[in-house]
């Protein structure tokens, strides 16, 4: 949405590159920025004495990249139908906060099942739960195959949907007034 409002997407669309290439490049750029932010956060945590396993931080890199791509693809898909940056921020908050609170980021999944069966199933169907489990297991040098397959499949699906629903005419709009 920001690229569209600033006009940079319009300029990129005049290039001979396929639209799918431009959108996937945007996803990769966003994911790399997210990775830098994660590792900056980990460095700050080390300064304050929080030390995840050293090899786990390196082993989590592919999982973090996949999760960053998944969330970037979700954002790109949602931005295809939103014309203003302010609306996009509101929609993302409306989507991200429930995904976060209905995931295993704050409480383990088995604890959710103990408290409420329906809450457990809501969390189990939440893609963010699988993203959290993938990264959590990777930090401790374990592979969570189910979470990996779900995250990879959703990343592919959301990327394909984002590319398919991208409307270049929306990208050419300029904010007037």
ROSE-4610 file (N, C-alpha, C; in Angstrom, 1 decimal, always signed):
// ROSE-4610
residu = [X/X/X/X/X/X/X/X/X/X/X/X/X/X/X/X/X/X/X/X/X/X/X/X/X/X/X/X/X/X/X/X/X/X/X/X/X/X/X/X/X/X/X/X/X/X/X/X/X/X/X/X/X/X/X/X/X/X/X/X/X/X/X/X/X/X/X/X/X/X/X/X/X/X/X/X/X/X/X/X/X/X/X/X/X/X/X/X/X/X/X/X/X/X/X/X/X/X/X/X/X/X/X/X/X/X/X/X/X/X/X/X/X/X/X/X/X/X/X/X/X/X/X/X/X/X/X/X/X/X/X/X/X/X/X/X/X/X/X/X/X/X/X/X/X/X/X/X/X/X/X/X/X/X/X/X/X/X/X/X/X/X/X/X/X/X/X/X/X/X/X/X/X/X/X/X/X/X/X/X/X/X/X/X/X/X/X/X/X/X/X/X/X/X/X/X/X/X/X/X/X/X/X/X/X/X/X/X/X/X/X/X/X/X/X/X/X/X/X/X/X/X/X/X/X/X/X/X/X/X/X/X/X/X/X/X/X/X/X/X/X/X/X/X/X/X/X/X/X/X/X/X/X/X/X/X/X/X/X/X/X/X/X/X/X/X/X/X/X/X/X/X/X/X/X/X/X/X/X/X/X/X/X/X/X/X/X/X/X/X/X/X/X/X/X/X/X/X/X/X/X/X/X/X/X/X/X/X/X/X/X/X/X/X/X/X/X/X/X/X/X/X/X/X/X/X/X/X/X/X/X/X/X/X/X/X/X/X/X/X/X/X/X/X/X/X/X/X/X/X/X/X/X/X/X/X/X/X/X/X/X/X/X/X/X/X/X/X/X/X/X/X/X/X/X/X/X/X/X/X/X/X/X/X/X/X/X/X/X/X/X/X/X/X/X/X/X/X/X/X/X/X/X/X/X/X/X/X/X/X/X/X/X/X/X/X/X/X/X/X/X/X/X/X/X/X/X/X/X/X/X/X/X/X/X/X/X/X/X/X/X/X/X/X/X/X/X/X/X/X/X/X/X/X/X/X/X/X/X/X/X/X/X/X/X/X/X/X/X/X/X/X/X/X/X/X/X/X/X/X/X/X/X/X/X/X/X/X/X/X/X/X/X/X/X/X/X/X/X/X/X/X/X/X/X/X/X/X/X/X/X/X/X/X/X/X/X/X/X/X/X/X/X/X/X/X/X/X/X/X/X]
num = [1/1/1/2/2/2/3/3/3/4/4/4/5/5/5/6/6/6/7/7/7/8/8/8/9/9/9/10/10/10/11/11/11/12/12/12/13/13/13/14/14/14/15/15/15/16/16/16/17/17/17/18/18/18/19/19/19/20/20/20/21/21/21/22/22/22/23/23/23/24/24/24/25/25/25/26/26/26/27/27/27/28/28/28/29/29/29/30/30/30/31/31/31/32/32/32/33/33/33/34/34/34/35/35/35/36/36/36/37/37/37/38/38/38/39/39/39/40/40/40/41/41/41/42/42/42/43/43/43/44/44/44/45/45/45/46/46/46/47/47/47/48/48/48/49/49/49/50/50/50/51/51/51/52/52/52/53/53/53/54/54/54/55/55/55/56/56/56/57/57/57/58/58/58/59/59/59/60/60/60/61/61/61/62/62/62/63/63/63/64/64/64/65/65/65/66/66/66/67/67/67/68/68/68/69/69/69/70/70/70/71/71/71/72/72/72/73/73/73/74/74/74/75/75/75/76/76/76/77/77/77/78/78/78/79/79/79/80/80/80/81/81/81/82/82/82/83/83/83/84/84/84/85/85/85/86/86/86/87/87/87/88/88/88/89/89/89/90/90/90/91/91/91/92/92/92/93/93/93/94/94/94/95/95/95/96/96/96/97/97/97/98/98/98/99/99/99/100/100/100/101/101/101/102/102/102/103/103/103/104/104/104/105/105/105/106/106/106/107/107/107/108/108/108/109/109/109/110/110/110/111/111/111/112/112/112/113/113/113/114/114/114/115/115/115/116/116/116/117/117/117/118/118/118/119/119/119/120/120/120/121/121/121/122/122/122/123/123/123/124/124/124/125/125/125/126/126/126/127/127/127/128/128/128/129/129/129/130/130/130/131/131/131/132/132/132/133/133/133/134/134/134/135/135/135/136/136/136/137/137/137/138/138/138/139/139/139/140/140/140/141/141/141/142/142/142/143/143/143/144/144/144/145/145/145/146/146/146/147/147/147/148/148/148/149/149/149/150/150/150/151/151/151/152/152/152/153/153/153/154/154/154/155/155/155/156/156/156/157/157/157/158/158/158/159/159/159/160/160/160/161/161/161/162/162/162/163/163/163/164/164/164/165/165/165/166/166/166/167/167/167/168/168/168/169/169/169/170/170/170/171/171/171/172/172/172/173/173/173/174/174/174/175/175/175/176/176/176/177/177/177]
x = [+0.8/+0.0/+0.9/+2.0/+2.9/+3.5/+4.0/+4.6/+3.6/+2.3/+1.3/+1.1/+1.0/+0.7/+1.9/+3.1/+4.3/+4.6/+3.9/+4.1/+5.2/+6.0/+7.1/+6.6/+5.4/+4.9/+4.5/+4.0/+3.7/+4.9/+6.0/+7.2/+7.8/+7.7/+8.2/+7.3/+6.0/+5.2/+5.5/+6.2/+6.5/+7.7/+8.4/+9.6/+9.1/+10.0/+9.7/+9.5/+9.8/+9.7/+8.3/+8.0/+6.7/+6.2/+4.9/+4.3/+4.6/+4.5/+4.8/+6.2/+7.2/+8.6/+8.6/+8.0/+8.0/+7.4/+6.3/+5.6/+6.4/+7.0/+7.9/+9.1/+9.7/+10.8/+10.5/+9.3/+8.8/+8.6/+8.1/+8.0/+9.4/+10.3/+11.7/+12.3/+12.2/+12.7/+12.1/+10.8/+10.1/+10.6/+10.7/+11.2/+12.6/+13.5/+14.9/+14.9/+14.1/+14.0/+13.6/+12.6/+12.1/+13.1/+13.9/+15.0/+16.0/+16.4/+17.3/+16.7/+15.4/+14.8/+14.8/+14.6/+14.6/+16.0/+17.0/+18.4/+18.8/+18.3/+18.6/+18.0/+16.8/+16.1/+16.8/+17.3/+18.1/+19.3/+20.0/+21.2/+20.9/+19.8/+19.4/+19.1/+18.4/+18.1/+19.4/+20.4/+21.7/+22.3/+22.2/+22.7/+22.1/+20.8/+20.1/+20.1/+20.9/+21.1/+20.2/+19.3/+18.5/+19.3/+19.6/+20.5/+19.9/+19.2/+18.8/+20.0/+19.8/+20.9/+21.6/+22.9/+23.7/+23.4/+23.5/+23.2/+21.8/+20.9/+19.5/+19.2/+19.9/+19.7/+20.0/+21.1/+21.5/+20.5/+20.1/+19.2/+17.8/+17.5/+16.1/+16.0/+17.2/+17.2/+16.2/+16.2/+15.3/+13.8/+13.6/+12.2/+11.8/+12.6/+12.3/+12.0/+12.8/+12.6/+11.3/+10.9/+9.7/+8.5/+8.6/+7.5/+7.4/+8.6/+8.5/+7.9/+8.2/+7.6/+6.1/+5.7/+4.2/+3.5/+4.0/+3.3/+3.4/+4.5/+4.6/+3.6/+3.4/+2.4/+1.0/+0.7/-0.6/-0.8/+0.2/+0.1/-0.1/+0.6/+0.5/-0.9/-1.4/-2.7/-3.8/-3.7/-4.6/-4.5/-3.3/-3.1/-3.6/-3.8/-4.3/-5.7/-6.5/-7.8/-8.0/-6.9/-6.9/-6.2/-6.8/-6.2/-5.5/-5.8/-5.1/-4.3/-3.2/-2.3/-2.9/-3.7/-4.4/-5.3/-6.1/-7.0/-6.2/-5.1/-4.2/-3.8/-3.3/-2.9/-4.0/-5.2/-6.3/-6.7/-6.7/-7.0/-5.9/-4.7/-3.6/-3.7/-4.0/-4.2/-5.4/-6.5/-7.6/-7.3/-6.4/-6.0/-4.9/-3.8/-2.7/-2.9/-3.6/-3.8/-4.6/-5.7/-6.4/-5.5/-4.8/-3.9/-2.8/-2.3/-1.3/-1.9/-3.0/-3.6/-4.2/-4.6/-5.2/-4.1/-2.9/-1.8/-1.1/-0.1/+0.6/+1.8/+1.8/+2.9/+2.9/+1.8/+1.7/+1.6/+0.8/+0.6/+0.8/+1.3/+1.5/+0.2/+0.2/-1.1/-1.7/-0.9/-1.5/-2.2/-1.7/-2.4/-3.7/-3.8/-5.0/-6.1/-5.6/-6.5/-7.1/-6.2/-6.7/-7.7/-7.6/-8.6/-9.9/-9.8/-11.0/-10.7/-11.6/-11.4/-11.6/-12.6/-12.9/-11.8/-11.2/-10.1/-8.9/-8.7/-7.6/-7.7/-8.9/-9.1/-9.0/-9.4/-9.2/-7.7/-7.0/-5.5/-4.9/-5.4/-4.8/-5.0/-6.1/-6.4/-5.7/-5.1/-4.5/-3.1/-2.9/-1.6/-0.4/-0.7/+0.3/+0.8/-0.1/+0.3/+1.4/+1.3/+2.3/+3.6/+3.4/+4.6/+5.4/+4.7/+5.4/+6.0/+5.3/+5.9/+7.1/+7.0/+8.2/+9.4/+9.3/+10.4/+10.9/+9.9/+10.3/+11.1/+10.6/+11.3/+12.7/+12.8/+14.0/+15.1/+14.6/+15.5/+16.2/+15.5/+16.0/+16.5/+16.8/+17.4/+16.5/+15.2/+14.2/+13.4/+13.1/+12.3/+10.8/+9.9/+8.5/+7.9/+7.9/+7.5/+6.1/+5.2/+3.8/+3.7/+4.4/+4.4/+5.1/+6.2/+7.0/+6.1/+5.4/+4.6/+3.4/+2.8/+1.7/+2.2/+3.3/+3.8/+4.2/+4.9/+5.4/+4.2/+3.2/+2.0/+1.2/+1.0/+0.3/+1.1/+2.4/+3.2/+3.0/+3.1/+2.9/+1.5/+0.5/-0.9/-1.1/-0.7/-0.9/-0.2/+1.0/+1.8/+1.1/+0.6/-0.1/-1.4/-2.1/-3.3/-3.0/-1.9/-1.5/-1.2/-0.4/+0.0/-1.3/-2.2/-3.4/-4.3/-4.4/-5.4/-4.8/-3.5/-2.9/-3.6/-4.0/-4.6/-3.7/-3.0/-2.1/-2.7/-4.0/-4.7/-4.8/-4.9/-4.8/-3.5/-2.4/-1.0/-0.8/-1.6/-1.3/-2.1/-2.9/-3.7/-2.8/-3.1/-2.4/-3.3/-2.8/-3.7/-3.8/-5.0/-5.3/-5.8/-5.3/-5.9/-5.2]
y = [-1.2/+0.0/+1.2/+1.2/+2.4/+2.6/+1.5/+1.6/+2.2/+1.8/+2.3/+3.8/+4.2/+5.6/+6.5/+6.0/+6.8/+6.8/+5.9/+5.9/+5.0/+4.3/+3.5/+2.2/+1.7/+0.5/+0.8/+2.0/+2.4/+2.4/+2.9/+3.0/+1.5/+0.7/-0.7/-1.5/-1.2/-1.9/-1.5/-0.4/-0.1/-0.8/-1.5/-2.3/-3.6/-4.2/-5.4/-6.7/-6.5/-7.7/-8.1/-9.4/-9.9/-9.4/-9.2/-8.7/-9.7/-11.0/-12.0/-11.9/-11.6/-11.4/-10.2/-9.1/-7.9/-8.2/-8.9/-9.2/-10.1/-11.1/-12.1/-11.3/-10.5/-9.7/-8.8/-8.2/-7.4/-8.3/-9.5/-10.4/-10.8/-11.1/-11.4/-10.2/-9.0/-7.8/-7.6/-7.8/-7.6/-8.7/-9.9/-11.0/-10.7/-10.3/-10.0/-8.9/-7.9/-6.8/-7.3/-8.2/-8.9/-9.7/-10.4/-11.2/-10.3/-9.2/-8.2/-7.7/-7.5/-7.0/-8.1/-9.3/-10.4/-10.6/-10.6/-10.7/-9.5/-8.3/-7.2/-7.3/-7.9/-8.1/-9.2/-10.2/-11.3/-10.7/-9.8/-9.2/-8.3/-7.6/-6.8/-7.7/-8.8/-9.8/-10.3/-10.6/-11.1/-10.0/-8.8/-7.7/-7.8/-8.1/-8.2/-9.5/-10.4/-11.7/-12.8/-12.6/-13.7/-14.4/-15.6/-16.3/-17.6/-17.5/-18.7/-19.5/-20.8/-21.7/-21.1/-21.0/-20.3/-21.0/-22.3/-23.0/-22.9/-22.7/-22.6/-21.3/-20.3/-19.0/-19.1/-19.8/-20.1/-21.1/-22.1/-23.1/-22.6/-21.5/-20.9/-20.1/-19.8/-18.8/-19.3/-20.6/-21.0/-20.9/-21.2/-21.1/-19.7/-18.8/-17.4/-16.8/-17.3/-16.8/-17.2/-18.5/-19.0/-18.3/-18.1/-17.3/-15.9/-15.3/-13.9/-13.9/-14.9/-14.9/-15.2/-16.0/-16.3/-15.1/-14.3/-13.1/-12.0/-11.9/-11.0/-11.3/-12.5/-12.9/-12.6/-12.8/-12.5/-11.0/-10.2/-8.7/-8.3/-8.9/-8.5/-8.9/-10.0/-10.4/-9.5/-9.1/-8.1/-6.8/-6.4/-5.0/-4.9/-6.0/-6.0/-5.3/-5.5/-4.9/-3.6/-3.1/-1.9/-0.8/+0.4/+1.5/+2.5/+2.6/+3.7/+3.0/+3.6/+3.1/+3.1/+4.0/+4.1/+2.9/+2.5/+1.4/+0.1/+0.0/-1.2/-1.5/-0.4/-0.6/-1.1/-0.6/-1.0/-2.5/-2.8/-4.2/-5.2/-4.8/-5.7/-5.9/-4.8/-5.0/-5.9/-5.8/-6.6/-8.1/-8.3/-9.7/-10.2/-9.4/-9.9/-10.1/-9.2/-9.4/-10.7/-11.0/-12.2/-13.4/-13.4/-14.5/-14.7/-13.6/-13.7/-14.3/-13.7/-14.1/-15.5/-16.0/-17.3/-18.3/-18.1/-19.0/-19.5/-20.3/-20.8/-19.9/-18.7/-17.8/-17.4/-17.3/-17.0/-18.2/-19.2/-20.4/-21.6/-22.6/-23.9/-24.4/-25.1/-25.7/-26.7/-27.5/-28.4/-27.8/-26.6/-25.8/-25.3/-24.9/-24.5/-25.6/-26.8/-27.9/-28.2/-28.0/-28.2/-27.2/-26.0/-25.0/-25.0/-25.3/-25.3/-26.0/-27.0/-27.7/-26.9/-26.0/-25.2/-24.2/-23.7/-22.7/-23.4/-24.7/-25.5/-25.6/-25.9/-26.1/-24.8/-23.7/-22.4/-22.2/-22.5/-22.3/-23.3/-24.5/-25.5/-25.2/-24.5/-24.1/-22.7/-22.1/-20.8/-21.0/-20.4/-20.6/-20.0/-19.0/-18.4/-19.4/-20.2/-21.3/-22.1/-22.5/-23.4/-22.6/-21.4/-20.5/-20.4/-20.2/-20.1/-21.5/-22.5/-23.9/-24.2/-23.8/-24.0/-23.3/-22.0/-21.3/-21.7/-22.0/-22.5/-23.8/-24.7/-26.0/-25.8/-24.9/-24.7/-24.1/-23.2/-22.6/-23.7/-24.8/-25.9/-27.1/-26.8/-27.7/-28.9/-28.7/-29.8/-29.4/-30.4/-30.1/-30.5/-29.5/-29.8/-29.9/-31.1/-31.4/-30.9/-31.1/-30.7/-29.2/-28.4/-27.0/-26.5/-27.2/-26.8/-27.0/-28.1/-28.3/-27.4/-27.1/-26.1/-24.7/-24.3/-23.0/-22.8/-23.9/-23.8/-23.8/-24.7/-24.7/-23.4/-22.8/-21.6/-20.4/-20.5/-19.4/-19.5/-20.7/-20.9/-20.5/-20.9/-20.6/-19.1/-18.4/-17.0/-16.2/-16.6/-15.9/-16.1/-17.3/-17.4/-16.6/-16.6/-15.8/-14.3/-13.8/-12.4/-12.0/-12.9/-12.7/-12.7/-13.6/-13.8/-12.6/-12.1/-11.0/-9.6/-9.5/-8.2/-7.5/-6.3/-5.5/-4.3/-4.3/-3.2/-1.9/-1.8/-0.5/+0.1/-0.7/-0.1/+0.5/-0.1/+0.3/+1.7/+1.9/+3.2/+4.4/+4.1/+5.2/+6.1/+7.4/+8.4/+9.0/+9.3/+10.0/+11.4/+11.9/+13.3/+14.0/+15.2/+16.1/+16.0]
z = [+0.0/+0.0/+0.0/+0.8/+0.9/-0.5/-1.1/-2.5/-3.5/-3.3/-4.3/-4.0/-2.8/-2.5/-2.9/-2.7/-3.1/-4.6/-5.3/-6.8/-7.2/-6.3/-6.7/-7.4/-7.1/-7.7/-9.2/-9.4/-10.7/-11.6/-11.1/-11.9/-12.1/-11.1/-11.3/-12.3/-12.4/-13.3/-14.8/-15.0/-16.4/-16.9/-15.9/-16.3/-17.1/-17.8/-18.6/-17.7/-16.4/-15.5/-15.3/-15.2/-14.9/-13.5/-13.4/-12.2/-11.0/-11.3/-10.3/-9.7/-10.6/-10.2/-9.2/-9.6/-8.7/-7.3/-7.3/-6.1/-5.2/-5.8/-5.0/-4.5/-5.3/-4.9/-3.7/-3.7/-2.6/-1.4/-1.5/-0.4/+0.2/-0.7/-0.2/+0.5/+0.0/+0.6/+2.0/+2.1/+3.4/+4.4/+3.9/+4.8/+5.3/+4.4/+4.8/+5.9/+5.7/+6.7/+8.0/+8.0/+9.2/+9.9/+9.1/+9.7/+10.4/+9.8/+10.4/+11.7/+11.8/+13.0/+14.1/+13.7/+14.7/+15.3/+14.4/+15.0/+15.8/+15.4/+16.3/+17.7/+17.7/+18.9/+19.7/+19.1/+19.8/+20.4/+19.6/+20.1/+21.4/+21.3/+22.5/+23.7/+23.4/+24.5/+25.1/+24.3/+24.8/+25.8/+25.4/+26.3/+27.7/+27.7/+28.9/+29.6/+29.1/+29.8/+29.3/+28.4/+27.8/+26.7/+26.9/+25.9/+25.4/+24.2/+23.6/+23.2/+22.9/+22.5/+21.3/+21.3/+20.2/+18.9/+18.8/+17.6/+17.1/+18.1/+17.8/+17.1/+17.4/+16.8/+15.3/+15.0/+13.6/+12.9/+13.7/+13.1/+12.8/+13.5/+13.4/+12.1/+11.5/+10.4/+9.3/+8.8/+7.8/+8.2/+9.5/+10.0/+10.1/+10.5/+10.6/+9.2/+8.3/+6.9/+6.3/+6.6/+6.1/+6.8/+8.1/+8.8/+8.3/+8.1/+7.5/+6.2/+5.3/+4.0/+4.1/+5.1/+5.3/+5.7/+6.7/+7.1/+6.1/+5.3/+4.2/+3.1/+2.8/+1.8/+2.2/+3.5/+4.1/+3.9/+4.3/+4.2/+2.8/+1.8/+0.4/-0.1/+0.3/-0.2/+0.4/+1.6/+2.2/+1.6/+1.2/+0.7/-0.8/-1.4/-2.8/-2.9/-1.8/-1.9/-1.1/-0.6/+0.3/-0.4/-0.5/-1.3/-0.4/+0.8/+1.7/+2.8/+3.1/+4.1/+5.5/+5.8/+7.1/+7.2/+6.2/+6.2/+6.4/+5.7/+5.8/+7.2/+7.9/+9.3/+10.2/+10.0/+10.8/+10.5/+9.2/+8.8/+9.4/+9.3/+9.8/+11.3/+12.0/+13.4/+13.7/+12.9/+13.1/+12.8/+11.9/+11.6/+12.5/+12.7/+13.5/+15.0/+15.6/+17.1/+17.4/+16.7/+17.0/+16.7/+15.6/+15.3/+16.4/+16.9/+18.0/+19.2/+19.7/+21.0/+20.9/+19.7/+19.5/+19.0/+19.4/+19.0/+20.3/+20.1/+21.2/+21.6/+21.2/+21.5/+23.0/+23.6/+25.0/+26.0/+25.5/+26.3/+25.5/+26.0/+25.2/+24.8/+23.7/+23.1/+24.1/+24.8/+25.7/+26.8/+27.2/+28.3/+27.8/+26.5/+25.9/+26.0/+25.7/+25.7/+27.1/+28.1/+29.5/+29.8/+29.4/+29.8/+29.0/+27.7/+26.9/+25.5/+25.2/+24.0/+22.8/+22.8/+21.6/+21.4/+22.5/+22.4/+21.8/+22.2/+21.6/+20.1/+19.7/+18.2/+17.4/+18.0/+17.4/+17.2/+18.2/+18.2/+17.2/+17.1/+16.3/+14.8/+14.5/+13.1/+12.7/+13.7/+13.4/+12.8/+11.6/+11.0/+11.9/+12.6/+13.5/+14.5/+15.0/+16.0/+15.4/+14.2/+13.5/+13.2/+13.0/+12.8/+14.1/+15.2/+16.5/+16.9/+16.6/+17.0/+16.1/+14.8/+14.0/+14.5/+14.8/+15.3/+16.7/+17.5/+18.9/+18.8/+18.0/+17.9/+17.2/+16.3/+15.6/+16.5/+17.4/+18.4/+19.3/+19.5/+20.3/+19.5/+18.2/+17.3/+17.1/+17.0/+16.7/+15.5/+14.7/+13.5/+13.8/+13.6/+13.8/+12.3/+11.9/+10.5/+10.1/+10.9/+10.6/+10.5/+11.4/+11.4/+10.1/+9.8/+8.6/+7.3/+7.2/+6.0/+5.9/+7.1/+7.1/+6.7/+7.3/+7.0/+5.5/+5.0/+3.6/+2.7/+3.0/+2.1/+2.1/+3.3/+3.4/+2.7/+2.9/+2.2/+0.7/+0.2/-1.3/-1.7/-0.9/-1.3/-1.2/-0.1/+0.0/-1.0/-1.4/-2.4/-3.8/-4.1/-5.4/-5.4/-4.3/-4.2/-4.4/-3.7/-3.8/-5.2/-5.9/-7.3/-8.2/-8.0/-8.8/-8.6/-7.4/-7.2/-7.3/-7.6/-7.8/-8.9/-8.7/-9.8/-10.0/-11.2/-11.5/-11.6/-11.9/-11.9/-10.6/-9.5/-8.2/-7.9/-8.4/-8.2/-8.9/-9.9/-10.7/-10.1/-9.1/-8.5/-7.7/-7.8/-7.0/-6.0/-4.8/-3.8/-4.3/-4.4/-4.8/-3.6/-3.4/-2.4/-1.2]
